Amino acid sequence: MTKQEITILLQKNKNSLVQELHESKELVVLLTISTTRKLNDEEKGKVKEQLLDICKSIPAFTVFMLPGGALLLPLLIKAIPNLLPSAFRE
């Protein structure tokens, strides 16, 4: 891998992480709003999608933390493409 390819990969993942954090912030706002009024269908869809993304993050993080997980995770992602949250999918 060249230095340019590594730089591109780092930048891409940085943007995905920022996007995922932004979406999680939106989830907190929607959950707070839901305590005072009912959410409309679009808002409910966003909440559902974000909760699923959080649930998908847990197994990916667990695999990554295992010894050799950094090598195993890309193989699992090829086998199970929906393992990653939506912001990290290409």
C-alpha positions, 0 to 999 in steps of 0.5 A, a space after each residue: 500500500 502506498 502512502 497516498 492509499 493509506 491517507 485516503 483510507 484514513 480520511 474515509 474512515 474519519 468521515 465515516 466515524 464523524 457521520 456515525 457520531 452525528 447520526 448517534 447525536 440525532 438519535 439522542 435528540 429524537 429519543 428526548 423528543 419522544 418523551 414529550 410527543 409521538 414521533 412521526 414515521 420518518 423519525 421512527 425510521 431514523 431511530 430504528 436505523 440508528 439502534 440497529 447500527 449500534 447493535 451492529 457495532 458491538 460484534 464488530 468491536 468485539 471481534 476487533 478487540 480479540 487477538 488477531 481481530 484486526 486481521 479477522 474483521 476484514 474477512 468477516 466483513 467480506 463474509 457478512 457485509 451487513 456487520 458494519 454500521 451504515 456509515 462504514 459501508 461503501 
